Amino acid sequence: MNRLFASCAAVLAFALAAAPAPAALRLCNRTSYVLYAATASATLSDALLQGWLRIVPGSCRIAVKGDLAASAYYIYARTSSAYSGTPRAWAGNTAFCVKDTDFSLRLPLLATSCPAPDMFEVPFAGIATHHMRSWTTTLRETPDFDSMTSAQRSGLKRLLADNGAKLGGSDPDKSVDAALALFRKRLRLSDKAGADDLFAALETEAMKTAAPVGYTVCNDTDKPIWVAVGQRTDAVTVSRGWWTVAAGGCARTITDSVANATIYLRVEQGKGAALVSGPEKFCVTNIAFEIRGRQRCAARGLTEAGFARTDTRNTPGFVAHVAANGLAATLYGMGTSK
């Protein structure tokens, strides 16, 4: 079953510029987020996939070493899971297989599905290197920062806020410095600890308490699953799918608050074998879909499938865990969108 991974994340803006020797593909992060990037170096027959490269705000990392001799290069970057609120991704429309964990894979270009159960597809964006030996891609967000230093400062502020720091007041810069000093003291970080050490500590601490807004499905089985959700609000009923979730992985299928919505879930494993289903009927297809309304599925050339209602308890964030015998425990989050 070949179902394209559907990303609900927002797309970051970017800029490209030629880079001097040594020869390499270099990625620069001019956003306020810690990013994790994967690259694809394609020939006429296969592609070398590598990830995940961690890039903190205001810094650059080498993603591909040596002369850029491949036929084409691609990149996919996502924000760290440490952040509450809506995740973001730098993406395109060319699907390649990746893993949740660090990976280096060489895969044929003509494959119709990922070759292993712990792989799933994400949409990469092409990089036009113009056949130069070296190239630098700078990831940006909107509005753009005026410098890498500004991006780094904003990145520290964002993670401080996710760690519960109270920022602002009559002197915002002073409040940031005070919060950083308190954080260093609490974590016993040396005054000589640089930006990389600070970002590592802030990200680690934020991940302990992050409560993601939206609707997340986690796969607690030992095989990949395919996920579809139905959503009902006062204005509309819609079904979306399919998200491929590797064994042990999670996918955030809805990124906005679900406090005022009723969410339904269908999970399949294998050829239509339902792990999670129910009496509520929604329209689906065998490929990636977004369908408004759930009436007259057959008349519209669609398939009708059963979904289970999940109780989000009127909270902004909900995590559904799928075990080998169906829907397991659920977690509720009180995070707020940014």
MOSULTA-V6425 format. One record per pair of residues at least 24 apart in sequence whose ideal C-beta (glycine too) atoms are under 7 Angstrom apart, sorted by the first residue. I is the first residue (numbers start at 0). J is the second residue. If there is no record, write none. Layout:
i=[I I]
j=[J J]
This chain:
i=[0 0 1 1 2 2 2 2 2 3 3 3 4 4 4 4 4 5 5 5 6 6 6 6 7 7 7 7 8 8 8 8 8 9 9 10 10 10 11 11 11 11 11 12 12 12 13 13 13 13 13 14 14 15 15 15 16 16 17 17 18 18 18 19 20 22 22 22 22 22 23 23 23 23 23 24 24 24 24 24 25 25 25 25 26 26 26 26 26 26 26 27 27 27 27 28 28 28 28 28 28 29 29 29 29 29 29 30 30 30 30 30 31 31 31 31 31 31 32 32 32 32 32 32 32 33 33 33 33 34 34 34 34 35 35 35 36 36 36 37 37 38 38 38 38 38 39 39 39 39 40 40 41 41 41 41 41 42 42 43 44 44 45 45 45 45 46 46 46 47 48 48 48 48 48 48 49 50 50 50 51 55 55 55 55 56 56 56 56 57 57 57 57 57 57 66 67 67 67 67 67 71 72 72 73 73 73 73 74 74 74 74 75 75 75 75 76 79 80 80 81 81 81 81 81 82 82 83 83 83 83 83 83 83 84 84 84 84 84 85 85 85 85 86 86 89 89 90 90 91 91 91 91 92 93 93 93 94 94 95 95 95 96 97 98 99 99 99 116 116 116 117 117 118 119 119 119 120 151 154 155 155 158 158 158 158 159 161 161 162 162 162 210 210 210 210 211 211 211 211 212 212 212 212 212 212 212 212 212 213 213 213 213 213 213 214 214 214 214 214 215 215 215 215 216 216 216 216 216 216 217 217 217 217 218 218 218 218 218 218 219 219 219 219 220 220 220 220 220 221 222 222 224 224 224 224 224 225 226 226 226 227 227 228 228 228 228 228 229 229 229 229 230 230 231 231 232 232 235 236 236 237 237 237 238 238 238 238 238 239 239 240 240 241 255 256 256 257 257 257 258 258 258 261 262 262 263 263 263 263 264 264 264 264 265 265 265 266 274 274 275 275 275 275 276 276 276 277 277 277 277 278 279 279 279 280 281]
j=[225 270 111 112 225 241 243 286 287 94 120 287 119 120 121 242 243 239 242 287 88 90 121 122 251 252 253 254 77 86 87 88 254 85 87 88 89 90 87 89 138 139 140 139 140 141 89 136 137 138 139 137 139 126 127 136 135 137 131 134 133 134 135 133 133 65 66 67 132 133 61 63 64 65 133 62 63 67 72 134 59 61 62 135 52 54 59 60 62 136 138 59 135 137 138 54 55 56 57 58 138 137 138 139 144 147 150 56 138 139 140 150 56 140 150 153 154 157 56 78 79 82 87 154 157 79 81 198 202 76 77 78 138 76 77 79 62 74 76 75 97 62 63 72 73 74 72 73 95 123 69 72 69 70 71 73 108 69 70 70 107 108 105 106 107 108 95 106 108 105 95 96 97 102 104 106 103 97 101 102 101 154 194 195 198 150 151 153 154 147 148 150 151 154 194 132 128 131 132 133 134 125 126 128 123 124 125 126 123 124 126 136 121 122 123 124 138 202 206 209 161 202 205 206 209 161 209 161 209 210 211 212 334 335 212 334 335 336 337 212 254 336 337 251 254 124 138 122 124 122 123 124 125 122 122 123 125 120 122 120 121 123 120 121 245 245 247 248 222 223 246 245 246 245 223 243 245 243 194 198 179 197 198 201 202 205 201 205 209 201 204 205 316 332 333 334 251 316 332 334 254 255 256 315 316 332 334 335 336 251 253 254 255 257 316 252 253 257 262 317 249 250 251 318 244 249 250 252 319 321 249 318 320 321 244 245 246 247 248 321 320 321 322 327 246 268 321 322 323 246 246 268 266 267 268 274 321 267 250 252 266 265 283 252 253 262 263 264 263 279 281 306 260 262 260 261 259 260 291 292 293 289 290 291 281 282 283 290 293 288 289 283 288 287 336 315 336 311 315 317 313 314 315 308 309 311 306 307 308 309 306 307 309 319 304 305 306 321 321 325 307 321 325 326 305 306 307 305 306 307 308 305 305 306 308 305 306]
